[in-house]
Amino acid sequence: MKPNILILGAGFGGLELSTSLSEALGDGAEITLIDRSDSFVFGYSKLDMLFGRKTEAMIRNPYSAFAKPGVSLLRETITAIDAEAKRVTTDKGVHVADVLIIALGADYDVSGTPGIMLGLNEFYSVAGAAHLSKVIPDFKGGDVVVGVCGAPYKCPPAPAECALMMHDYVKARGLESVTRITLVNPLPTPVPPSPETSKAILGAFEERGITFIGNTRVTAVEGNSVRLDSGESLPCDLFLGVPKNRAADVVVAAGLTENGWVPVDPYTLETRFPGVYAVGDLANTGVPKAGVYAEGAARTVAANIISMIRNEAQTARNPGAGSCYIEFGANRIARVDVDFLSGPKPFGTYHGASEALRVDKERFGSSRRARWFGQL
Ligand SMILES: Cc1cc2nc3c(=O)[nH]c(=O)nc-3n(C[C@H](O)[C@H](O)[C@H](O)COP(=O)(O)OP(=O)(O)OC[C@H]3O[C@@H](n4cnc5c(N)ncnc54)[C@H](O)[C@@H]3O)c2cc1C
């Protein structure tokens, strides 16, 4: 009997996990990958779309191009998960697995933030970034607030990137002298594990006149003002929001979460249910919610599943280390490498912004497109 491996979610984690399993096991396992969408989108390409660098069609990587030996990719919506029985219900049927991996990412919760509306004034969903990309060209100057409604949220540097890219945008249109950009962030600094990176970002903000308000979150968006948890309000003509993030309803309903996220062993990603793993943004590992960390976790789980099938010791451990590229404006990119799990505390190394690092970032995307979809 072939082992039956069920992977929920074909995002960063699910794509890497199924690809790694397929490479090692081929047709020797029955791997089912389920996603409700028809395509994968790199998180950072939402920023490209927001500022008109790319269209929605350009950033979508269709699942029709994903073909791996031993893997069936099904387009279904998951409606219930019974972790104990490793039984998953979708809009099309029921799947029962020997090993279950949940990689459904983070969802957005706007219920606690009046005035923030999915698909309208946030840039974290594809619909929101697409909508705002049509709003931004009408901006004629005034107050821009890039506002985060809660932490943890995906890709900690992304709001700072948004502020810097917005500055580029207004500068190119001659609106710099009539625009004020403010970033409101619940984190104390833009990238807390790397003080050097935070210093560089705050230096770039100062040069451009961007205001950073840390340790603060947006609690409401009302007309032309934004309310903060400090009790203050900011004037706002254009709000570019980051909604509160949390695990999807189906994961919460399965009783898998504590305080909004799925507790796991950070080194093996196993949940409290043996043979059930949580990979990527929905897992509480102490590591940031970013694709590069989801990928490292996915490789770890894949290595241990392969060892289990081969009756070998399961020795792989989640590295919790990765590189994040940071858009710095003026066509330059910086990089921060952060290792969260190997030492006593997280440790980051900063690589200053340059045009050369843009080539690196493009290679990061194209290598994944080639690996997962056979495309450049
Ligand atoms: C603006 C922005 C910029 C970013 N920049 C970077 C960056 O530069 N570098 C980086 O590493 N990360 C970046 N990220 C973060 C990155 O996109 C995520 O951390 C990463 O995608 C998480 O991978 P995942 O596998 O956990 O979830 P996802 O990639 O989100 O995949 C989850 C999948 O589950 C599917 N799904 C959810 N619910 C259901 C259901 N009920 N039924 C069926 N399918 C379902 C979804 O369709 C999705 O395909 C950025 C994110 C944003 C928003």
The ligand as an ORCA input file, in Angstrom:
! r2SCAN-3c Opt
* xyz 0 1
  C       2.558     42.359      0.752
  C       3.274     41.084      1.099
  C       4.632     40.971      0.843
  C       5.321     39.798      1.168
  N       6.655     39.703      0.873
  C       7.328     38.558      1.159
  C       8.707     38.428      0.831
  O       9.328     39.333      0.252
  N       9.323     37.269      1.170
  C       8.662     36.241      1.785
  O       9.290     35.197      2.065
  N       7.361     36.348      2.117
  C       6.674     37.474      1.819
  N       5.340     37.595      2.129
  C       4.695     36.546      2.951
  C       4.335     35.295      2.166
  O       3.500     35.614      1.079
  C       3.635     34.300      3.079
  O       4.296     34.253      4.316
  C       3.634     32.907      2.462
  O       2.871     32.895      1.296
  C       3.111     31.879      3.467
  O       3.077     30.608      2.906
  P       1.986     29.546      3.373
  O       2.249     28.317      2.599
  O       1.924     29.485      4.846
  O       0.595     30.186      2.953
  P       0.090     30.743      1.548
  O       1.209     30.928      0.594
  O      -0.762     31.916      1.877
  O      -0.813     29.561      0.996
  C      -2.014     29.168      1.614
  C      -2.880     28.508      0.551
  O      -4.028     27.923      1.197
  C      -5.147     28.100      0.359
  N      -6.358     28.038      1.193
  C      -6.650     28.791      2.288
  N      -7.833     28.388      2.817
  C      -8.302     27.385      2.034
  C      -9.455     26.542      2.088
  N     -10.401     26.680      3.035
  N      -9.602     25.608      1.136
  C      -8.655     25.445      0.169
  N      -7.542     26.200      0.075
  C      -7.365     27.148      1.000
  C      -4.945     29.472     -0.275
  O      -5.669     29.572     -1.495
  C      -3.419     29.500     -0.476
  O      -3.034     29.084     -1.778
  C       4.619     38.723      1.787
  C       3.244     38.830      2.023
  C       2.573     39.990      1.672
  C       1.075     40.064      1.913
*
